[in-house]
Amino acid sequence: MEKREKENLTLLGNQNTKYCDDYAPEVLETFDNKHTENDYFVKFNCPEFTSLCPITGQPDFATIYISYIPDVKMVESKSLKLYLFSFRNHGDFHEDCVNIIMKDLVKLMDPRYIEVWGKFTPRGGISIDPYCNYGKPGTKYEQLAENRLWNHDMYPEKIDNR
């Protein structure tokens, strides 16, 4: 990694990591995409995501899937892990959590395309699996977002995360 990038990344390799105990988008860090001429997906799977129900305060557990096509900036994975961890004591509905995550990452990176899917474990006999996405307006990625949204989860009877 170039020296310039190392100076901007404060979390990677830091042995004194501080784990925020509530929602902390400020921990997110980026680095430069060295392959801006290519379209490619980067996918993160967070099988240990937790947040709190804003009404009961009970914990909700999920696998969060984040897939994006980077433009100029990319999210650094340790900062993303700490960011997702910061939801542990945060009270929001499942749908809010995935939309907040997506909007924070759009604001941070301005990706060409991004989608966030939360597969929450059942509580009270029902699971909720919200999905949201974004494609850069006025580009082919906006059309990609619309297409993926309308064709998302074509086989909902296949449950593979529980």
Secondary structure, 3 states (H helix, E strand, C coil): CCHHHHHHCCCCCCCCCCCCCCCCHHHCCEEECCCCCCCCCEEEEEEEEEEECCCCCCEEEEEEEEEEECCCEEECHHHHHHHHHCCCCCECCHHHHHHHHHHHHHHHHCCCEEEEEEEECCECCECCCCEEEEECCCCHHHHHHHHHHHCCCCCCCCCCCC
